[in-house]
């Protein structure tokens, strides 16, 4: 098992789906993990079940992000890595999409990622091995019908992450984008299928970003479902 002993990681959207699987995987690898989410009951459930730290925070609120980053840093003694998993999605044709749908995806997926990165940066700059991992999507490069809002948000995260790496290289901050295909989480109302990626698959890729040799920044990792169904042994 790859070792994150001593690393302090802040995970947004860490109470469900990919974020929860990531928090679980990183904690199992020895990291101190602090999750944030908008649902107080889910935050408490993640804290209790995984033995980690957490707080309620809406990433759309820049001030709230700044406060929770300081709370996480004070509680853990610093922040070595930020993993941005908070995200929402509405799949609908452009004719049916509402301005509220659009704002919710852009404000959460794009502005929320900006807010979390901005809030964590002062602490990351103090770390001997600072990393940011943003959760993108294959929809950030390959558009699909019904995805005008969601694809726009993930295309934005693609560009944001690539430019962020260049901006933060002077501070030694690694920036990676993990872009999965369809994951079996029920996200955006998509019913899980046997061939879908598992949240644990994405968590493993995120772990790899945090443990790779510092001399090689993993700018983009794309995960594609294999469309194979495997029988579990036993």
Secondary structure, DSSP 4 states (H G I P E B T S, - for coil): ----TT-EEEEETTTSHHHHHHHHHHHHTT-EEEEEES-HHHHHHHHHHHT-EEEE--TT-HHHHHHHHHHHHHHHTS-SEEEE---------TTT--HHHHHHHIIIIIIHHHHHHHHHHHHHTT-SS-EEEEE--GGGTS--TT-HHHHHHHHHHHHHHHHHHHHHGGGT-EEEEEEES-BTT-GGGPPP-TTSBPHHHHHHHHHHHHHS-TTS---EEEE-------PPP-
